Amino acid sequence: MRWQGQQLGVDDAAALPGMERMDGLVRSVTTPEFAGMTFHEVMAKSALNRVPGASAMPFDWTVNPYRGCGHQCTYCFARKTHEYLDLDYGADFDSQIVVKINVADVLRTELRRGSWAREPVMLGTNTDPYQRAEGRYRLMPDIVGALTENGTPFSILTKGTLLRRDLPLLTDASREVKVTLAMSIAVFDDALQNSFEPGTPSAEARLDTVRAATAAGFRVTVFLMPILPHLTDSIAALDDALARIRAAGAARVVYGALHLRPGAKQWFLQWLEREHPHLVSSYRGLYPGVSTTAPKAYRTWLGKRMRPLLRMHRLDGWDEDEHPRGRPQPGLAARPTASSDLGPIRSTRVTTTSSRPLVVPASEPTLF
């Protein structure tokens, strides 16, 4: 471990930026409702993360209340960042979840700075803010409150149906600031989804969340990503996906082919070898060596396949490659509505750990 031999409260000049001290860990928690998972509760030093200027992402600021994710998506591009904590990008990323229990308080402090210009903030770009852990920790209501009180617009991208718990709060927030909601749904075949991203809600449950958010007055975007070569890119699969998205009331679709960044690439190929070995050679041809994106020819072919289907289903939509830096995320204010409240997880068992202490870097590495 990088921190073995360190002493509490003592700076380590050899550590990565933000990891000079190891006293951020408050406790590690296991609970029967999350069998096989451990939550490492830490005191974060920062909340706002600035997106590097060279990034193609159409936003400049993010907030990530969690590191690691119980969704267990085999392709998640954030997997590599777990190595900054001396954890692996595979099973550890899925089961060792870092929870920034003070993230809302730190965010409020940062938003009060005179230099803060109330630029849009994106949530859900590294790990999902509405992953199952949020049912226990309820970090998002205070984050939403901090942004709203400051007059800072924000967007949320999630695969989590727990978003429905906060729809009344988000509706109220939209009266004060611009709030944008998007749901990510990659796979509409239940068997493939359970294998490919086993910790996520079903596609139908996510579509029900789209319906609820639409009923609340939001123009919801669905991210049909990643589209998997030879698995979800057939006309029949895409047509079915878009028909169900349209029926759920979504206003627009953003689509894109599979990305395989370091860490995610190795983990995904292990899954492919186990579940679809006949496709391994094809994927190695599409993503050779250190390549992270599908070839331009494939992405062009996919666009030609998608555009007529989008028109047929009367959906606004575009390829993720069509998002130049600086293009604002679409979204409209919402009107009030009733919504269900999914309560917090109850039973817990607390343990302390001294062999694997964790600390959140002051300037969190991102992949953008």
N, C-alpha and C positions, 0 to 999 in steps of 0.2 A: 504493500500500500504506500502511496505517495506520502501519507502523513504519519507513517510509523516512525517512532522516535521523537516526534514533536511533543512539545509541552503546551498545555492549555495557556492561552493568553500570550504566547510567545510567537513573534513573527518568524516565518520561514522564508528566507530570501530565495530559495530554490523552487518554491511553489509557483503554480500558475497564478496570474493576476486574479485577485479576489479570493484566492485560497490560501493566503499567507497565514491565516489563523483558523484553527479548527474548533472554535468554541461556538459555532452556529447551531450545532445539533442540540435540540432540547430533549427529545426522547424518540424512541422507535416504538411503533405501535403495531400489534397484530390484533385481528378481530375475527370471530367466526364467520361474519358476513363476507369477508374477503379472504377466504382460505388460500394459502400459498402466497399471499402478498404481505409486504411490510411497508408501513408508512413512516418515513423519516421526517419528523417535524423539525424545521429549521427556522432560524431568524434570518431573513433575507436582509442584505445590505442595500439593495436597490430593487426597484420595481419596473421602471421604464427602461426599455432596451432600444437603443437607436439602431435602425437598420443601416448597414454599410451603404455608402453612396453609390458603390458600383453595382448594387443589387438591382435586378429587374422588377422587384416587388413594387406595387403601386401604393406603398405607404412607407412612412418613415419611423414609426414608433410601435412597439409591441409591449404587451404585458403577459407574462407566463406564470400563473400561480403554482403550477406543478412542473416537475421534471420526471421523465418516465411516464408511461401511460398504460393503464389497464385494458385499453382497447386491443392491444397485442397485434396491431396491423403489421403484417410481415414486411411491408414496403416502407414503413414510416421513415421519412428522411431525417428525423431528429434522433434516431438511434445512436448515431456516432457521438452525440454530445454527452452521453452517459459515461463515456470514457474519461471525461474531465473529472469525474468523481471516482476514478479507479473502479468503475463498475463496467460490465460488458454490455455490448449493444444488442445482445440477444435476450436471454431469459431474465437478466437483471433489469433491462429496460422495461420489461413487461411486469415485473413483480416488485421491484425496489423503487417505490414512488417517493420522491422528495416533495414535501408539502411546505410551502412558504407561509407559515401561519400568520405572519405579521405583514403580509404583502399589501393589504389595504392601507394600513397605517403608514407604511413607507411611501406608498403611492401618494397619499394625501400630502405628505411633506414635500415630495418632489413637485407635485402640481402647484404648490404654493410659491415656488420659486419665481422670482420676477422674470427670469429668462424663459419661463414656459409660455409658449405662444398658442396654446390650445389647438395644437395640430391633431388630426385624427389619430386614434390609437386602435390597433388591431389586436384582438384576442383570439387565440386558436391557431396560431401559425406554427408553433413548435410542438406543443402537446395540447391535448384537448382540455379546455377549462371546464367542460361539463362531462368529463369522464366520471366513472362511478364514484371515485373518491370524493367528488364534490357533494354527493349526497350526505357524506359524513361531515365534511369540513365547512361547507357553506361559505366559501371565500368569495364567490361571485357577487352576491348581493352587496357586500361592502365595496367591492371594486366598482361595480356599476354606480353605487351611491357616490363614491369619491369622484369619478369622472363627471357625473351629472352635476354635482354641486359646484365643480370647477368650471362647468360650461365647455367641457371637452367632448367632441363627438367621438363615437367609437363604433366598431364593427365586431361582430362575433361570428366565427366559423366553427362549427361543431358537428360531431356525429352523435352527440349525446341527447337523448330524449329528456334528460333532466332540465333542459332549457325551458320546458313547459312550466316548471315550478316558478320561474322568474318572469313569466310573461306579464303579469300585472305590474311588476317593478319596471320592466323594460318599456311597457306602455307609458307609464308615468314619466320615465326618463326621456322618452321621445318628444314629450311636450316642451322639454328644455333644450335638448341637443339632438343632433341627427344620429339616429341609431339604425344600423344595418345588420340584418340577420341572414346567415347562409347556412345551409345544411349540406354536409358532404355525404354522398351515397355512391359508392363505387360499384357495388355488386347487388343485383336484384335476384339472384339465384340463391336460395337459402342454404343449400348444401355447400356451395362454393364460398359463400360469405362466412359460414361457420368454420370453414377450414382456413380461409385467407385472412380474416380479421375476427378471431373467435370471441373477443371481448366486447364487440360492438352490439348495439341493439339491431334488430332485424331491419331490413329495408322498409317493411310496412310500418314498423313502429316509428321510424324516422319520417316517413311520409305522413303519418298521423301528426307528428310534431309540426311539419310544414303546414298541414291543414289548420292546426291550432294557431300558429303564428300568423297565417294568412287571415284567419277569422279575427285576429286581434288588430288587423289593419296593416300589417307589414307586407311589403312586396319582397317575398323571399327568393333568394337565389339558391339553386341547387348546384353543387359542384359534382359533376359526373366524372369523378377522377379517383384513382387512375383507371383508364381504360386499358385492359390487359390484352396484348396481342394473342390471338388464337383462343382466347377464353371468353372475353366479353365484347369483342369488336365486330361480331357478325351483325348483319342488318336486322335479323330477328331479335337479337339481344338488345341492340340500341333502340329499335322501334318500341319494344316492350318497356324499356326504361323510360323513354321520353313520354310514352302514353301515360304511364303511372305518375310521372312527375307533373305532367299537365293536369291530370285528374285531381292531384293533391292541391292544386291552386298556385303552384310556383309561377313566378313571373319571368324567370330567366334561367338559363343554364350556362355554366362554364364547364368546358370539357377539356381533357388532355390525356395524352398517353402516359404510361407508366414511366416514372423517374426511378432510377436505382443509384442513389448516392452511396458513398462509402459507408460501410456498416450495414445499411439496409440492403445493399446488393448481395453481400455474402449471406445474410439471413434469409432473404427472399429465395436465392438460388438453392439453399438447403431445403426450404419448403417445396420448391418446384421439383427437386430431385426425389423428394419423398412422395409427393402427391401427384405429379404429372411428369414422370421421367421422360416421356416421349417428346416433351417440349424443350428439354434442356438445351439441346444443340441449337434449336431455333433461337432461343433467348440469348445464348452466348454469341450467336451471329448478329442479333439485333443490338446487343449491349457488349461489344467486345472490349477486352482489356479494362481500362479505367473509364470507359465511356459511361455516362450517367443518363443520357437521354436517348430515346428512340431516334433512328435516322430521320433526317428531314423528309426523305421520300415516303416513309411510313406516316409521318405526321401530316404530310400533304394529302396522302391517300385517305387518311382518317377524316380530315376536314371535308373532302369531297363526298364522303359517305354521310357525314353528319349534317351538313348544311341543308340538303333537301328534306331530311327527316325533321329538322327543327322547323322548317317552313310548314311542313305538313301538319305538325302538331301545334302550330301557331305559338311558338316559343321564341322569345328573344334569346340569343345565345352567341357565344364566341369561344374560340380556342384560347387556352391560357396564353399561347404565344402572342396573341393579339393585345395583351395588356402591357402597354408601354409604361415605363416608370413615370409616376406622377399622375396617371389616370385615376380619378377618384373612384372608390368603390360605390356602386349604385345603391340607393336605398331611399325609403320615404318614411315619414313620421307615421306613427300608429295612433289609432283611436282606442279608447278603453274597452276592455272586455273582461269577462270572468275567466278564470283558469284554475286548474287543479293545483294543489300544493303537495308535492311529493316530499314527505317528511324526512328528517335525517336518520341515518343509521343509528341504532341505539346501543347494543351491547358491545363493549370493548374490553380488551385485555392489554395492559401497558407493560412493556419491558424496556429496560435500558440496555444499550449496547456500548461497549467500550472498544471492541475490536474493529468496527467498521464505521468510524465517525464520518459524518458528512457535513459539508458546508457549501453554501451557494455562492458562486463567484460574484463579486461586486458588479462586474460588467459581463453579463452572461453571454457565452458564445452562441451565435446563431448560424444558420446555414444559408442566410440570404446574402 
